[in-house]
Structures are given as C-alpha cells and as structure tokens.
Amino acid sequence: MKAKLLSFTLFCFTMVGLYAQTVTRTENFSNYGGNATYAGINVGENQIVWSLTDAAQGTLNGNAVILTTKTSKAEVNIPFGITGTLSFTTSSSEAQGSTITVSIDGTPQGSPIDIISGTETHNVTITSPQNANFTLTIANTDNAANRSVTIDDVTWTGYTSIREIQYTTVPGINGTYPSPVVGNSYTVYGTVTGVKAGAGYYIYDADGEWNGIFVSDASISPAVLDIVSVTGVVTENGGRTEIAASSASIIDPGAGIEPVATMIYTPLAEKDESVVSYITFSRYAAGTAGNFYMNIGFNAPLTPIKVDNDLYTMADPNVNNFYQIVGPVNYAGAEFSISPRDVADVTDEGIITGIGESVVATPTIATGINSIVVESGNVFSIQVYNLAGQRIKDLNGLEGRNEISLAKGVYVVKVNTANTTATEKVLVK
C-alpha cells in the first residue's frame, strides 16, 4: 500500500445520519478584523478558516460579516462532518434586500433566501457529500442592484474530530503530550490506515498533524481504507493516545481515501503520533530484525528516525542505499517510530552518488546558472530536495528540455519517467 506522498493538505469527509456524538459550533466573527482571510473557530489550532470575498467588517449585531455586493461570499472548509441544520442570522436595512444562498461545493442547500429589512434567523438543512473535500458557502446572489446584508452567528452541528481529542500544548513525560480529554467517551469516524492483528488499528479523519489515532479494539477486523465508526474512552497507553473501543463497526468497506502522508524532516513528535508519515533519502544507521534507525539528510543528518516492525518486518537495508519509508507513527518504549505496513511502504532509492555524477544516464540532469536543466524524450516528473530532505519542487507532466530556477546550493534531484528513474546530487552555482 502506498500513501500519497505530498506535503499535507486538508482532507475531510462526513458520515451523514450515523450514530455520531455531535458538537454544536457557533461562528460569531468576534475576531474578524477586515482581513482577506479570517481564522475563525478555534478547534485545536485555528482549524477553521473563513475566506471572504467582497466582504467588509460589520458592526450591526456586534462583529459580523457584511456581504457588500452581489458577488460577496463567505466560504469555509470544514475538516469534520456536518449533519442536520445550519443556522444563521441576517440583517439588512434595505426595503428590498438581497438573496442569500447556501451551497456545498456549488450545490445549493435548500431554496434561495430572500432577505427583507430587519433581522431574521434562517435554518437550512445540510446534506454533505461522503468521503470528499467540500466547501460551505454563504453567498449574496442578488442579481439586481448591489445590496448589503450582514451575516452573523453561523451555527451548525458537527461530529467530534480526532484533532479535538489529540491536540494539546501541555507536555507530559518523554516528549509526550497526553490528550486533554483522557477518560471521556467519544464516537468518531475515520478511515483505517494500518492494522495490528488482534490488537487494534490506526484511523484518520483529516490529513496532517494531530489527525490520527490508534484504536485499541479486537471486536472487528478492518482492512486498510475501510471506514469505521468507533465509540470508546480516550486513554494513554505508555504515552500513546488511544481510544479503547467499547463498540466499533465497519461502515463502508474499502471506501476510504488514502491519506496524504506527511514528510518528516525533523525528529518525530507528538503532533505526528498515529499520522501516516514518511521519510525519504534515509540511510541505515543501526538496528536489526525490522527495528532500524535511519539517518535523514546528506551533509548533517538529523537525529536518526526509528523504523519498527510493529505492523510489518522490513528486510535488512543495504547500508549503502537510500530508502523511502512510509507508515503510521507509533509511540512505544519512550520513543516515536514509523511503522511500515507492508513491502509497498519501503522503497529502495538506490545509491545517490556525488555532485555531478548521474545514477542513470537518461534522462539527463545538468546545472545552469541558478538553475538545473532536465531533458528527456519521455514525459517525466521532477522532485527536488534540499540536504535536510525537504521537498522544495514537485513538477509533473513535463516534456523535452526544462530549466528550473534554484538558489545557489546543493540539491538532490529525482526524475521519473514511465521507464526509468534518475537521481542525482547537484551543485547549483
């Protein structure tokens, strides 16, 4: 199994109409300062961001958002499920007001709302798409003269997110950060990302930091990409935050979406716990029998990252080769580690030679002035990494000769075609 190896982006899905523990959330725009974007509800770490188009700060009904023209809208990407009813207030001083529409990914939710003068409360039934990214939009769609309408107190019901269980800034011991809600019971939904037979499984409900958790459960036997519902108490097991399931069920077998794996180029930490992550350009440092320590980087390697055999036993690495390894981040024995799930999670990237020496003759990689030049007769992709292992360029669908601007320095360039891969360490002058 191969996770999507990209810098993380936000993924969200919803399980409409299932047995979820829900939370009521209200956005009153109390901190809005007239900026282009507004960091709204503080779920964990400003997880909700409203994007405002043609909007202005309002004072009617307290702080609010005024949609000032017929193209005004307020949009938000919500990283957990919505269910039930969206409620909000409108205010207008116009005798003939605007028309407001609520939509998800452009699909109208309910009928257009004609706004008249005064203050009104509106309730709109929300139907969210399953297993898909979606954006909620409240828009001023008046198609006549520009009229303003004030939006405030947007309230909806949503499911508990894994991030709300995991996120904390209060440290524990050995680099751990215990959940702030240990002992509480929750129902969460997630996609399975790794399975430890007879013990439990990892799940996630959004890409990126803090959005994964291990479920201690032997009542069901899910497979990776199954969508599950889990109810249980939040616990700390040797420093790893878990849900001890009292009930669990497979909601939709195989219907989940692979997470976008987080690239690790700093030491693993609490934010990475149970999140599918990967290391690249890593080389054997120590260890045996599937428990290895891998150096990351080229000139000055970081503290080695541990790779464990909790879910799968990786073959002994070639000490001269570089590897890309992906899997959920485990915590046991007072240290974090990556747990590859099967052979597909381990990629032997081969030997990366010195500056200016190509591993594969074709396609060709050369250096220009503040640039690299890559040429191939086939369609190809390029990934450029700095010496800390951070990917700084990711280009796809290229053909022929391509010059890519880079600052002076040393980089690792990886070029992939349908037939071959070239990897080279280059010096840009």
C-alpha positions in Angstrom: 0.0 0.0 0.0 1.3 3.4 -0.9 0.1 6.6 0.7 0.0 9.8 -1.3 3.4 11.3 -0.6 2.8 15.0 -0.7 3.1 17.9 1.7 -0.1 17.7 3.7 -3.3 19.3 2.7 -6.7 19.2 4.4 -9.0 16.2 3.8 -12.4 15.9 5.2 -15.3 13.5 4.9 -18.7 13.2 6.5 -20.8 10.3 7.7 -24.3 11.7 7.5 -27.1 10.2 9.5 -24.9 7.7 11.5 -24.7 7.3 15.3 -22.2 10.1 16.0 -21.5 12.1 19.1 -22.0 15.6 17.8 -20.8 19.1 18.9 -22.6 22.4 18.3 -20.3 25.1 17.0 -21.1 28.8 16.5 -19.1 31.3 14.5 -19.8 34.9 15.6 -16.9 36.5 13.8 -15.9 38.2 17.0 -12.2 38.4 16.0 -12.7 39.4 12.4 -10.6 42.5 11.6 -11.3 43.1 8.0 -8.6 40.9 6.7 -8.8 38.9 3.5 -8.9 35.7 5.5 -10.3 35.1 9.0 -9.1 32.5 11.4 -12.5 31.6 12.9 -13.5 28.8 15.4 -10.5 27.7 17.4 -10.8 24.0 17.2 -7.4 22.8 18.2 -5.2 25.3 16.3 -7.3 27.6 14.2 -8.6 24.6 12.2 -11.4 26.6 10.6 -10.6 29.4 8.2 -13.2 31.5 6.5 -12.3 33.1 3.2 -14.2 36.3 2.5 -14.8 37.8 -1.0 -16.1 41.4 -1.4 -16.8 41.4 2.4 -16.4 44.1 5.0 -16.3 44.2 8.7 -19.7 45.0 10.2 -20.9 46.5 13.5 -24.6 45.6 13.2 -25.4 42.8 15.7 -21.9 43.1 17.1 -18.9 42.0 15.0 -20.2 40.3 11.9 -19.5 39.9 8.1 -21.3 42.2 5.7 -21.6 40.8 2.2 -21.5 44.0 0.3 -22.2 43.2 -3.3 -23.9 40.6 -5.5 -20.6 38.7 -5.7 -19.9 38.7 -2.0 -19.5 35.3 -0.2 -18.1 33.7 2.9 -16.6 30.3 2.4 -15.2 27.7 4.9 -13.6 24.3 4.5 -14.7 22.1 7.5 -12.4 19.3 8.5 -15.1 17.2 10.1 -18.6 16.1 9.3 -21.7 18.3 9.3 -25.1 16.9 10.0 -28.5 18.4 10.4 -29.2 22.1 10.2 -27.1 25.2 9.5 -28.5 28.3 11.3 -27.5 31.9 10.8 -28.9 35.4 11.2 -29.2 38.1 8.6 -29.7 41.8 8.9 -30.5 44.3 6.2 -31.6 48.0 6.1 -32.8 47.6 2.5 -36.6 47.6 1.9 -35.9 45.1 -0.8 -33.0 43.1 0.4 -30.6 40.6 -1.2 -30.9 36.9 -2.0 -28.7 34.6 0.1 -27.8 31.1 -1.0 -26.1 28.3 1.0 -24.2 25.8 -1.0 -21.7 22.9 -0.6 -19.2 22.6 -3.5 -21.5 24.7 -5.5 -24.6 22.6 -4.9 -27.4 24.7 -3.4 -28.7 23.6 0.0 -32.4 24.4 0.3 -34.1 27.2 -1.6 -32.6 30.7 -2.1 -33.5 33.0 0.9 -35.0 36.4 0.2 -33.8 38.9 2.7 -36.1 41.7 3.8 -35.3 44.6 6.1 -34.7 43.8 9.7 -33.1 40.9 11.5 -34.0 37.3 10.7 -32.9 33.8 11.7 -32.6 31.1 8.9 -32.3 27.4 9.2 -31.0 25.3 6.2 -30.8 21.5 6.1 -27.3 20.4 5.2 -26.5 17.4 3.1 -22.8 16.9 2.9 -21.0 14.6 0.4 -19.5 11.5 1.8 -15.7 10.9 1.6 -14.9 14.1 -0.3 -13.5 17.5 0.3 -16.2 20.1 0.5 -16.6 23.8 1.0 -19.5 25.5 2.6 -20.5 28.8 1.0 -22.9 31.5 2.2 -23.3 34.0 -0.7 -25.1 37.2 -1.6 -26.5 36.2 -5.0 -28.8 39.2 -5.6 -28.8 39.7 -9.3 -30.1 43.2 -9.4 -28.5 46.2 -7.7 -25.7 45.7 -5.1 -27.3 45.5 -1.7 -25.6 44.7 1.6 -26.6 42.0 4.0 -25.0 41.2 7.4 -24.3 37.6 8.3 -23.7 36.6 11.9 -24.0 33.7 14.4 -23.5 30.9 12.0 -24.3 27.7 13.9 -24.1 24.0 12.9 -23.8 20.6 14.4 -20.7 18.6 13.6 -19.0 15.3 14.6 -16.1 15.1 17.0 -12.8 15.3 15.2 -9.7 13.3 16.1 -7.8 16.5 16.3 -10.1 17.6 19.2 -9.1 14.5 21.1 -5.4 14.7 20.2 -4.4 18.4 20.2 -2.7 19.9 23.3 0.1 22.2 24.2 0.6 20.8 27.7 3.6 18.4 27.9 3.8 15.1 29.7 6.9 13.0 30.1 9.5 11.7 27.5 8.3 14.2 24.9 4.7 13.1 25.1 1.6 15.3 25.2 -1.3 13.5 26.9 -4.7 14.1 25.5 -6.6 16.8 27.4 -9.8 14.6 27.3 -8.4 11.4 28.8 -11.3 9.5 30.5 -14.0 11.0 28.3 -16.0 8.9 25.8 -16.4 9.8 22.2 -17.8 8.5 18.9 -15.5 9.2 16.0 -15.4 8.2 12.3 -12.3 7.5 10.4 -10.5 5.7 7.6 -8.3 2.8 8.6 -4.6 3.4 7.8 -2.9 0.5 9.5 -3.9 -2.8 11.3 -2.2 -4.7 14.1 -4.0 -8.0 14.1 -5.8 -8.8 17.3 -4.8 -5.5 18.9 -6.3 -2.6 17.0 -5.9 -0.2 14.1 -4.9 3.3 13.2 -7.5 5.7 11.8 -7.5 9.3 10.5 -10.2 11.8 9.6 -8.2 14.6 8.0 -4.7 15.0 6.6 -1.8 16.4 8.6 -0.7 16.8 12.1 -2.8 15.7 15.1 -5.4 13.9 12.9 -4.6 10.3 13.5 -5.3 8.0 16.5 -4.8 4.3 17.4 -8.0 2.3 18.3 -7.5 -0.5 20.8 -10.0 -3.0 19.6 -10.3 -6.7 18.7 -14.0 -6.8 18.1 -13.7 -6.1 14.4 -11.1 -6.9 11.8 -11.0 -4.0 9.4 -8.7 -3.6 6.4 -6.8 -0.5 5.3 -9.2 2.0 3.7 -12.3 0.7 5.5 -14.3 3.5 7.0 -15.2 2.7 10.6 -17.3 4.1 13.5 -15.7 3.8 16.9 -17.1 4.6 20.4 -14.8 4.4 23.4 -12.9 6.1 26.2 -9.7 8.1 25.5 -6.7 6.6 27.2 -2.9 7.0 27.4 -1.1 3.7 26.8 2.6 4.1 27.6 2.5 7.6 26.3 0.4 6.9 23.1 -3.1 8.4 23.0 -5.7 5.7 22.1 -9.4 5.1 22.0 -10.3 2.0 24.0 -13.3 0.9 21.9 -16.5 -0.2 23.7 -18.1 -0.6 20.3 -16.9 -0.4 16.7 -18.3 -1.2 13.3 -17.2 -1.1 9.6 -19.4 1.4 8.0 -18.2 1.3 4.4 -15.6 -1.4 3.4 -12.7 -0.1 1.2 -14.4 3.3 0.6 -11.9 5.5 2.3 -9.3 7.7 0.7 -5.5 7.2 1.2 -4.1 9.9 3.4 -1.7 12.4 2.1 1.4 11.4 4.0 3.3 14.0 5.9 7.0 14.2 5.0 9.3 14.0 8.1 12.5 16.0 8.0 12.6 16.9 11.8 12.6 14.5 14.7 9.2 12.8 15.2 7.0 14.5 17.8 3.6 14.3 19.4 1.9 16.1 16.5 2.9 13.2 14.3 1.6 10.4 16.5 -0.6 7.9 14.6 -0.4 10.1 11.5 0.7 8.4 8.3 4.1 9.9 7.6 7.2 9.2 5.5 10.9 9.7 5.4 12.9 9.9 2.2 16.6 9.8 1.4 17.1 7.9 4.6 20.1 5.6 5.1 20.7 2.8 7.6 22.3 3.9 10.9 21.8 1.0 13.3 19.5 -1.9 14.3 18.3 -5.3 13.1 15.3 -7.6 12.7 12.9 -4.9 11.4 13.8 -2.4 14.1 16.2 0.1 12.5 17.4 3.6 12.9 17.7 5.6 9.7 19.7 8.8 9.1 17.9 11.6 7.2 19.7 14.2 5.1 23.0 14.4 3.5 25.6 16.7 4.9 24.5 16.8 8.6 22.0 14.1 9.3 19.3 14.7 11.9 18.8 12.5 14.9 18.1 9.1 13.4 14.4 8.2 12.9 13.4 4.7 14.1 11.5 2.3 11.9 9.8 -0.5 13.8 8.3 -3.9 13.0 5.0 -3.4 14.8 2.9 -3.9 11.6 5.5 -5.4 9.2 9.1 -6.5 9.3 11.2 -4.6 6.8 14.1 -6.6 5.3 17.6 -5.5 6.4 18.5 -2.4 4.4 21.6 -2.1 2.2 23.9 0.1 4.2 25.0 2.0 1.0 21.5 2.7 -0.3 18.9 5.4 0.5 15.3 4.4 1.4 11.8 6.0 1.4 9.7 4.5 4.2 6.0 5.3 4.9 3.6 4.3 7.7 1.7 5.5 10.8 3.8 7.0 13.5 3.9 4.7 16.6 5.0 5.6 20.2 6.3 2.8 22.4 9.2 2.3 24.7 9.5 6.1 25.2 10.3 6.8 21.5 8.5 7.6 18.3 8.9 5.4 15.2 7.4 4.9 11.8 5.6 1.6 11.3 5.6 0.4 7.6 2.6 -1.7 6.9 3.8 -3.9 4.0 6.6 -4.2 1.4 5.0 -1.4 -0.7 5.7 1.0 2.1 9.5 0.5 1.7 11.2 1.9 -1.4 14.9 1.3 -2.1 16.0 4.5 -3.8 19.5 3.1 -4.5 22.8 4.8 -4.3 22.9 8.6 -4.7 26.3 9.5 -6.0 28.4 12.6 -5.6 28.0 16.0 -7.0 27.6 15.9 -10.8 27.5 12.1 -11.1 24.3 10.7 -12.6 22.9 7.4 -11.4 21.1 6.9 -14.6 22.3 8.3 -17.9 18.9 9.1 -19.3 17.1 11.4 -18.6 19.9 13.9 -18.3 20.3 16.3 -15.4 22.7 19.3 -15.7 23.2 22.6 -13.9 22.9 26.1 -15.3 23.3 29.5 -13.6 21.0 29.5 -10.6 19.1 26.6 -12.2 19.1 22.9 -13.2 18.3 21.7 -16.7 16.5 18.4 -17.1 15.9 16.9 -20.5 14.2 13.6 -21.6 12.5 12.2 -24.7 9.6 10.9 -22.5 7.1 12.6 -20.3 8.6 13.0 -16.8 8.2 14.4 -13.3 10.8 16.1 -11.1 11.2 16.3 -7.4 13.9 18.5 -5.9 15.1 18.0 -2.3 17.4 20.1 -0.1 20.0 18.5 2.1 17.6 18.3 5.0 15.4 16.0 3.0 12.7 18.6 2.4 11.0 18.5 -1.0 11.1 22.0 -2.4 10.0 21.3 -6.0 7.4 18.9 -7.3 6.7 19.2 -11.1 4.7 16.8 -13.2 3.8 16.2 -16.9 7.0 17.7 -18.3 8.4 17.0 -21.7 11.6 17.9 -23.6 14.1 20.4 -22.1 13.1 22.2 -18.9 15.1 24.7 -16.9 14.2 25.1 -13.2 15.3 28.0 -11.2 17.0 27.3 -7.9 19.1 29.3 -5.4 22.8 28.5 -5.1 23.3 25.3 -3.1 23.4 21.5 -3.2 20.3 19.6 -4.0 19.1 16.1 -4.8 17.1 15.9 -8.0 14.9 12.9 -8.8 13.5 12.5 -12.3 10.9 9.8 -13.0 9.7 8.6 -16.4 7.5 5.6 -17.3 10.6 3.6 -17.9 13.3 4.8 -15.6 14.4 7.0 -12.7 17.4 9.2 -12.5 18.6 10.5 -9.1 21.5 13.0 -8.8 23.1 15.2 -6.2 23.9 18.5 -7.9 25.6 21.8 -7.1 23.8 24.9 -8.3 26.3 27.9 -8.6 
